[in-house]
Amino acid sequence: IARRIKEVLGSEIKVSLIASQDKLAEKMDWDGTLLLDPEHVLHARYGAGSPSLYFVRPDGYIGFCCQPARLEPLLQYLERVFVLQLPISTEPSAIRS
């Protein structure tokens, strides 16, 4: 999901992954920002008891939340916010902006 959003919006937004365990973070194939939350402080603050997706606006408010994390609803939200013409397909080759 994070890679797809970076493909669609590039430098328009900052994508960060938050992992609760070091071992989980080591298994992730991600070259972007990775925040470790071993004490589950952020997880508890945001009510993330399972893999979740949050879009935090620049003013600090949550613009979008999805549990479990799913790409399609986020793309629909981003189409409205950024006035994009995106296919909902999860295939990278389907990107149009």
DSSP file with accessible surface (Angstrom, degrees, kcal/mol):
  #  RESIDUE AA STRUCTURE BP1 BP2  ACC     N-H-->O    O-->H-N    N-H-->O    O-->H-N    TCO  KAPPA ALPHA  PHI   PSI    X-CA   Y-CA   Z-CA
    1    1 A I     >        0   0   82      0, 0.0     4,-2.2     0, 0.0     5,-0.2   0.000 360.0 360.0 360.0 -45.6    0.0    0.0    0.0
    2    2 A A  H  >  +     0   0   14      1,-0.2     4,-2.2     2,-0.2     5,-0.2   0.916 360.0  49.3 -61.7 -42.8    2.8    2.4    0.9
    3    3 A R  H  > S+     0   0  112      1,-0.2     4,-2.2     2,-0.2    -1,-0.2   0.908 109.7  51.7 -62.8 -42.0    4.6    1.9   -2.3
    4    4 A R  H  > S+     0   0   12      2,-0.2     4,-2.3     1,-0.2    -1,-0.2   0.919 109.4  49.4 -62.6 -42.3    1.5    2.4   -4.4
    5    5 A I  H  X S+     0   0    8     -4,-2.2     4,-2.9     1,-0.2     5,-0.4   0.913 110.2  50.9 -66.2 -38.9    0.7    5.7   -2.6
    6    6 A K  H  X S+     0   0   86     -4,-2.2     4,-1.9     1,-0.2    -1,-0.2   0.892 110.3  50.6 -63.7 -37.1    4.3    6.8   -3.2
    7    7 A E  H  < S+     0   0   92     -4,-2.2    -2,-0.2    -5,-0.2    -1,-0.2   0.905 115.8  41.9 -64.5 -41.2    3.9    5.9   -6.9
    8    8 A V  H  < S+     0   0    9     -4,-2.3    -2,-0.2    -5,-0.2    -1,-0.2   0.931 131.6  19.1 -74.4 -46.9    0.7    7.9   -7.2
    9    9 A L  H >< S-     0   0   12     -4,-2.9     3,-2.5     1,-0.2    -3,-0.2   0.538  80.0-174.9-108.8  -9.3    1.5   11.0   -5.2
   10   10 A G  G >< S-     0   0   39     -4,-1.9     3,-0.8    -5,-0.4    -1,-0.2  -0.193  74.1  -6.0  54.2-125.6    5.3   11.1   -5.2
   11   11 A S  G 3  S+     0   0  120      1,-0.2    -1,-0.3     3,-0.1    -5,-0.1   0.412 111.2  93.6 -86.0   4.4    6.6   13.9   -3.0
   12   12 A E  G <  S+     0   0  132     -3,-2.5     2,-0.3    -6,-0.1    -1,-0.2   0.794  97.4  20.4 -64.9 -29.5    3.1   15.4   -2.4
   13   13 A I  S <  S-     0   0   33     -3,-0.8     2,-0.5    -4,-0.2    -1,-0.0  -0.929  77.4-121.0-135.6 162.8    2.9   13.4    0.8
   14   14 A K        -     0   0  160     -2,-0.3     2,-0.5     2,-0.0    -3,-0.1  -0.930  24.7-156.1-105.9 125.0    5.2   11.7    3.3
   15   15 A V        +     0   0   26     -2,-0.5    18,-0.8    40,-0.0     2,-0.4  -0.886  16.1 175.9-103.7 127.3    4.6    7.9    3.7
   16   16 A S  E     -a   33   0A  48     -2,-0.5     2,-0.4    16,-0.1    18,-0.2  -0.983  19.0-148.1-129.9 142.9    5.7    6.3    7.0
   17   17 A L  E     -a   34   0A  48     16,-2.5    18,-3.2    -2,-0.4     2,-0.5  -0.899   9.3-155.7-107.2 140.4    5.3    2.8    8.2
   18   18 A I  E     -a   35   0A  74     -2,-0.4     2,-0.4    16,-0.2    18,-0.2  -0.974  12.8-175.4-118.4 122.5    5.0    2.2   12.0
   19   19 A A  E     -a   36   0A   1     16,-2.6    18,-3.2    -2,-0.5    21,-0.1  -0.926  22.1-152.4-118.9 144.7    6.0   -1.3   13.3
   20   20 A S  S    S+     0   0   21     -2,-0.4     2,-0.4    16,-0.2    20,-0.1   0.683  79.3  46.0 -89.2 -17.4    5.6   -2.5   16.8
   21   21 A Q     >  -     0   0  113      1,-0.1     4,-2.1    18,-0.1     5,-0.1  -0.970  68.1-138.5-131.5 143.1    8.5   -5.0   16.7
   22   22 A D  H  > S+     0   0   92     -2,-0.4     4,-2.2     1,-0.2     5,-0.2   0.893 106.9  55.0 -59.9 -42.0   12.1   -4.9   15.5
   23   23 A K  H  > S+     0   0  152      1,-0.2     4,-1.2     2,-0.2    -1,-0.2   0.904 108.1  48.4 -62.3 -40.7   11.8   -8.4   13.9
   24   24 A L  H  > S+     0   0   77      1,-0.2     4,-0.8     2,-0.2     3,-0.5   0.927 110.1  52.1 -64.3 -42.4    8.8   -7.3   11.9
   25   25 A A  H >< S+     0   0   13     -4,-2.1     3,-0.8     1,-0.2    -2,-0.2   0.876 104.6  56.4 -62.5 -37.1   10.6   -4.2   10.7
   26   26 A E  H 3< S+     0   0  157     -4,-2.2    -1,-0.2     1,-0.2    -2,-0.2   0.832 105.3  52.0 -64.8 -30.7   13.6   -6.3    9.6
   27   27 A K  H 3< S+     0   0  178     -4,-1.2    -1,-0.2    -3,-0.5     2,-0.2   0.643  88.1 102.5 -80.7 -14.5   11.3   -8.4    7.3
   28   28 A M    <<  -     0   0   63     -3,-0.8     2,-1.2    -4,-0.8    -3,-0.0  -0.511  65.9-145.9 -75.5 134.6    9.7   -5.4    5.6
   29   29 A D        +     0   0  131     -2,-0.2     2,-0.4     2,-0.0    -1,-0.1  -0.706  54.9 129.8 -95.2  78.1   11.0   -4.5    2.2
   30   30 A W        -     0   0   35     -2,-1.2    -2,-0.1    -5,-0.2     4,-0.0  -0.993  40.0-175.6-140.8 127.5   10.6   -0.8    2.6
   31   31 A D        +     0   0  136     -2,-0.4     3,-0.1     2,-0.1    -1,-0.1   0.326  64.4  83.3-106.0   8.2   13.2    2.0    2.0
   32   32 A G  S    S-     0   0   26      1,-0.2     2,-0.2     0, 0.0   -16,-0.1  -0.086  97.4 -42.4 -93.6-162.9   11.1    4.8    3.3
   33   33 A T  E     -a   16   0A  51    -18,-0.8   -16,-2.5    -2,-0.0     2,-0.5  -0.460  56.4-173.1 -68.3 127.9   10.5    6.2    6.8
   34   34 A L  E     -a   17   0A  62     -2,-0.2     2,-0.5   -18,-0.2   -16,-0.2  -0.989   4.1-165.7-126.5 119.3   10.1    3.4    9.3
   35   35 A L  E     -a   18   0A  76    -18,-3.2   -16,-2.6    -2,-0.5     2,-0.4  -0.915  11.9-143.1-106.9 131.0    9.1    4.2   12.9
   36   36 A L  E     -a   19   0A  84     -2,-0.5   -16,-0.2   -18,-0.2     3,-0.1  -0.803  17.3-179.6 -95.8 134.3    9.4    1.6   15.6
   37   37 A D    >   +     0   0   11    -18,-3.2     3,-1.8    -2,-0.4     6,-0.2  -0.558  15.2 158.6-128.7  63.8    6.8    1.5   18.3
   38   38 A P  T 3  S+     0   0   77      0, 0.0    -1,-0.1     0, 0.0   -18,-0.1   0.784  77.9  49.7 -64.6 -25.8    7.9   -1.3   20.6
   39   39 A E  T 3  S-     0   0  157     -3,-0.1   -19,-0.1   -18,-0.0   -18,-0.1   0.391 108.3-125.5 -90.6   0.8    5.9    0.0   23.6
   40   40 A H    <>  +     0   0   88     -3,-1.8     4,-2.3   -20,-0.1     5,-0.2   0.765  63.5 141.2  61.7  29.2    2.7    0.4   21.4
   41   41 A V  H  > S+     0   0   81      2,-0.2     4,-2.4     1,-0.2     5,-0.1   0.960  75.5  37.6 -65.2 -51.8    2.3    4.0   22.3
   42   42 A L  H  > S+     0   0   52      2,-0.2     4,-2.3     1,-0.2     6,-0.2   0.901 115.1  55.4 -67.4 -39.1    1.2    5.1   18.9
   43   43 A H  H  >>S+     0   0   37      1,-0.2     5,-2.8     2,-0.2     4,-0.6   0.927 112.0  43.3 -58.7 -44.8   -0.8    1.9   18.3
   44   44 A A  H ><5S+     0   0   79     -4,-2.3     3,-0.8     3,-0.2    -2,-0.2   0.919 111.3  54.3 -67.3 -42.5   -2.7    2.6   21.5
   45   45 A R  H 3<5S+     0   0  185     -4,-2.4    -2,-0.2     1,-0.3    -1,-0.2   0.881 117.8  35.9 -60.1 -38.9   -3.2    6.4   20.8
   46   46 A Y  H 3<5S-     0   0   78     -4,-2.3    -1,-0.3    -5,-0.1    -2,-0.2   0.405 110.2-118.1 -97.1   1.1   -4.7    5.6   17.4
   47   47 A G  T <<5 +     0   0   49     -3,-0.8     2,-1.2    -4,-0.6    -3,-0.2   0.843  55.5 159.5  68.9  33.3   -6.6    2.4   18.4
   48   48 A A      < +     0   0   16     -5,-2.8    -1,-0.2    -6,-0.2     4,-0.1  -0.711   8.9 153.5 -95.4  90.6   -4.6    0.2   16.1
   49   49 A G  S    S+     0   0   83     -2,-1.2    -1,-0.2    -3,-0.1    -5,-0.1   0.535  72.3  24.4 -91.1  -9.3   -5.0   -3.3   17.4
   50   50 A S  S    S-     0   0   56     -3,-0.2     0, 0.0    -7,-0.1     0, 0.0  -0.887 117.0 -51.7-142.2 171.4   -4.4   -4.8   13.9
   51   51 A P  S    S+     0   0  105      0, 0.0    18,-1.1     0, 0.0     2,-0.3  -0.287  72.8 176.5 -51.5 123.7   -2.7   -3.7   10.7
   52   52 A S        -     0   0   34     16,-0.2     2,-0.4    15,-0.2    15,-0.2  -0.877  28.3-140.7-132.7 163.8   -4.2   -0.3   10.1
   53   53 A L  E     +B   66   0B  18     13,-2.2    13,-2.3    -2,-0.3     2,-0.4  -0.996  19.1 179.6-131.7 127.5   -3.9    2.6    7.7
   54   54 A Y  E     -B   65   0B  61     -2,-0.4     2,-0.6    11,-0.2    11,-0.2  -0.995  17.3-157.8-128.7 137.0   -4.1    6.3    8.7
   55   55 A F  E     -B   64   0B  30      9,-2.6     8,-3.1    -2,-0.4     9,-1.3  -0.955  17.3-163.6-111.0 108.8   -3.8    9.4    6.5
   56   56 A V  E     -B   62   0B  70     -2,-0.6     6,-0.2     6,-0.2     5,-0.1  -0.856  13.0-135.8 -98.9 123.4   -2.8   12.2    8.8
   57   57 A R    >   -     0   0   97      4,-3.2     3,-2.4    -2,-0.6    -1,-0.0  -0.251  27.9-102.2 -71.1 163.5   -3.3   15.7    7.4
   58   58 A P  T 3  S+     0   0  144      0, 0.0    -1,-0.1     0, 0.0    -2,-0.0   0.800 122.7  59.4 -58.6 -26.3   -0.7   18.4    7.6
   59   59 A D  T 3  S-     0   0   90      2,-0.1     3,-0.1     1,-0.1    -2,-0.0   0.433 121.7-107.3 -83.7   4.1   -2.7   20.0   10.4
   60   60 A G  S <  S+     0   0   50     -3,-2.4     2,-0.2     1,-0.3    -1,-0.1   0.342  78.7 127.5  91.2  -7.6   -2.4   16.8   12.5
   61   61 A Y        -     0   0  156     -5,-0.1    -4,-3.2     1,-0.1     2,-0.6  -0.550  67.3-110.0 -81.4 150.8   -6.0   15.6   12.1
   62   62 A I  E     +B   56   0B  76     -6,-0.2    -6,-0.2    -2,-0.2     3,-0.1  -0.701  33.8 179.3 -80.7 118.7   -6.8   12.2   10.8
   63   63 A G  E     +     0   0B  23     -8,-3.1     2,-0.3    -2,-0.6    -1,-0.2   0.734  68.4  10.8 -89.5 -26.3   -8.2   12.5    7.3
   64   64 A F  E     -B   55   0B  31     -9,-1.3    -9,-2.6     2,-0.0     2,-0.3  -0.991  59.7-176.1-154.9 143.5   -8.7    8.8    6.7
   65   65 A C  E     +B   54   0B  63     -2,-0.3     2,-0.4   -11,-0.2   -11,-0.2  -0.997   3.1 179.4-142.9 139.1   -8.6    5.6    8.7
   66   66 A C  E     -B   53   0B  15    -13,-2.3   -13,-2.2    -2,-0.3    -2,-0.0  -0.957  15.1-147.5-145.9 121.6   -9.0    2.0    7.6
   67   67 A Q  S    S+     0   0   85     -2,-0.4   -15,-0.2   -15,-0.2     2,-0.1  -0.980  92.5  30.1-131.0 117.4   -8.8   -1.2    9.7
   68   68 A P  S    S-     0   0   82      0, 0.0   -16,-0.2     0, 0.0    -1,-0.2   0.618 112.3-106.8 -73.2 163.9   -7.8   -3.5    8.3
   69   69 A A        +     0   0   34    -18,-1.1     2,-0.4    -2,-0.1    -2,-0.1  -0.403  47.8 173.8 -63.0 125.9   -5.5   -1.6    6.0
   70   70 A R     >  -     0   0  128     -2,-0.2     4,-0.9     1,-0.1   -17,-0.0  -1.000  29.1-149.0-138.8 137.9   -6.9   -1.6    2.4
   71   71 A L  H  > S+     0   0   14     -2,-0.4     4,-2.6     1,-0.2     5,-0.2   0.912  88.2  61.8 -72.5 -45.5   -5.7    0.2   -0.6
   72   72 A E  H  > S+     0   0   62      1,-0.2     4,-2.3     2,-0.2     5,-0.2   0.900 103.7  46.6 -57.9 -47.4   -8.9    0.8   -2.5
   73   73 A P  H  > S+     0   0   23      0, 0.0     4,-2.1     0, 0.0    -1,-0.2   0.896 113.0  51.3 -63.0 -35.2  -10.7    3.0    0.1
   74   74 A L  H  X S+     0   0    7     -4,-0.9     4,-2.9     2,-0.2    -2,-0.2   0.932 108.8  50.4 -66.2 -43.2   -7.6    5.0    0.5
   75   75 A L  H  X S+     0   0    0     -4,-2.6     4,-2.3     1,-0.2    -1,-0.2   0.911 109.4  51.7 -61.2 -39.5   -7.3    5.6   -3.2
   76   76 A Q  H  X S+     0   0   91     -4,-2.3     4,-1.5    -5,-0.2    -1,-0.2   0.920 111.2  47.5 -62.4 -43.0  -10.9    6.7   -3.3
   77   77 A Y  H  X S+     0   0   26     -4,-2.1     4,-2.5     1,-0.2     3,-0.2   0.941 112.3  49.0 -61.7 -47.5  -10.3    9.2   -0.5
   78   78 A L  H  X S+     0   0    0     -4,-2.9     4,-2.9     1,-0.2     6,-0.3   0.851 104.5  59.3 -65.0 -33.2   -7.2   10.5   -2.2
   79   79 A E  H  X>S+     0   0   48     -4,-2.3     5,-1.2    -5,-0.2     4,-0.5   0.910 111.4  41.8 -59.6 -40.6   -9.0   10.9   -5.5
   80   80 A R  H  <5S+     0   0  169     -4,-1.5    -2,-0.2    -3,-0.2     3,-0.2   0.936 119.0  42.9 -71.6 -46.1  -11.4   13.3   -3.8
   81   81 A V  H  <5S+     0   0   72     -4,-2.5    -2,-0.2     1,-0.2    -3,-0.2   0.917 126.6  30.4 -69.9 -43.8   -8.8   15.2   -1.8
   82   82 A F  H  <5S-     0   0   61     -4,-2.9    -1,-0.2    -5,-0.2    -2,-0.2   0.371 103.4-125.0 -97.7   3.3   -6.3   15.6   -4.5
   83   83 A V  T  <5 +     0   0  119     -4,-0.5     2,-0.3    -5,-0.2    -3,-0.2   0.952  53.0 165.1  49.8  57.6   -8.8   15.6   -7.4
   84   84 A L      < -     0   0   30     -5,-1.2     2,-0.7    -6,-0.3    -1,-0.2  -0.721  43.5-138.6-101.6 155.2   -7.1   12.8   -9.1
   85   85 A Q        +     0   0  143     -2,-0.3    11,-0.1    11,-0.1    -6,-0.0  -0.827  45.1 157.4-110.2  87.1   -8.3   10.6  -11.9
   86   86 A L        -     0   0    8     -2,-0.7     2,-0.2   -11,-0.1     9,-0.1  -0.914  42.8-126.3-115.5 139.8   -7.0    7.2  -10.7
   87   87 A P        -     0   0   30      0, 0.0     9,-0.1     0, 0.0     7,-0.0  -0.551  22.0-131.5 -72.5 150.8   -8.1    3.7  -11.5
   88   88 A I        +     0   0   56     -2,-0.2   -13,-0.1     7,-0.0   -12,-0.1   0.635  67.3 125.1 -80.2  -8.9   -8.9    1.8   -8.4
   89   89 A S        -     0   0   50      1,-0.2     5,-0.1     5,-0.1     0, 0.0  -0.100  59.5-144.1 -52.0 142.9   -6.8   -1.1   -9.7
   90   90 A T        +     0   0   64      3,-0.0    -1,-0.2     5,-0.0     5,-0.0   0.416  68.8 109.5 -89.1   0.7   -4.0   -2.3   -7.3
   91   91 A E    >   -     0   0  111      1,-0.1     3,-2.0     3,-0.0     4,-0.1  -0.647  69.5-139.4 -78.6 129.3   -1.8   -3.0  -10.3
   92   92 A P  G >  S+     0   0   73      0, 0.0     3,-1.4     0, 0.0    -1,-0.1   0.840 100.4  63.7 -57.3 -31.2    1.1   -0.5  -10.6
   93   93 A S  G 3  S+     0   0  113      1,-0.3    -3,-0.0    -3,-0.0    -2,-0.0   0.648  90.7  68.1 -69.9 -10.4    0.8   -0.4  -14.4
   94   94 A A  G <  S+     0   0   26     -3,-2.0     2,-0.3    -5,-0.1    -1,-0.3   0.335  71.2 127.5 -91.5   9.7   -2.7    1.1  -14.0
   95   95 A I    <   +     0   0   48     -3,-1.4     2,-0.3    -9,-0.1    -9,-0.1  -0.497  25.1 163.1 -75.1 128.6   -1.4    4.4  -12.6
   96   96 A R              0   0  151     -2,-0.3   -11,-0.1    -9,-0.1    -2,-0.0  -0.985 360.0 360.0-136.9 132.6   -2.6    7.6  -14.3
   97   97 A S              0   0  121     -2,-0.3   -13,-0.1   -13,-0.1   -88,-0.0  -0.904 360.0 360.0-136.6 360.0   -2.4   11.0  -12.6
